[in-house]
Amino acid sequence: MPLTKSFLHHRASDFTPDRDWRFLFGGFLILTIIILSASAYLYRVINSLEIVSQARMVAVTPLRLDQLGLDKAVIYLGEKENRFETLLATPPPIVDPAR
């Protein structure tokens, strides 16, 4: 008897929902255990790295700001505030298509 014929022709007693549900539940249970184990392993590996530990922290020098850069930022923000106030006072002429 060819393999395809035996595979396609089953008796009604071969299909048991109880067995199918046990198979699905067991598969998901095994998959969940594998994923949880891998997650726990990765958590332990990442937590033990020296990058995460506090002992190897290097002191970072603070960023120094120059007066010229601060003046440029103040001027830029002032111009932006002026444009905002202008738009609030005179909104752009947009035609509402609903009217």
Buried (B, 14 or more C-beta within 10 A) or exposed (E): EEEEEEEEEEEEEEEEEEEEEEEEEEEEEEEEEEEEEEEEEEEEEEEEEEEEEEEEEEEEEEEEEEEEEEEEEEEEEEEEEEEEEEEEEEEEEEEEEEE
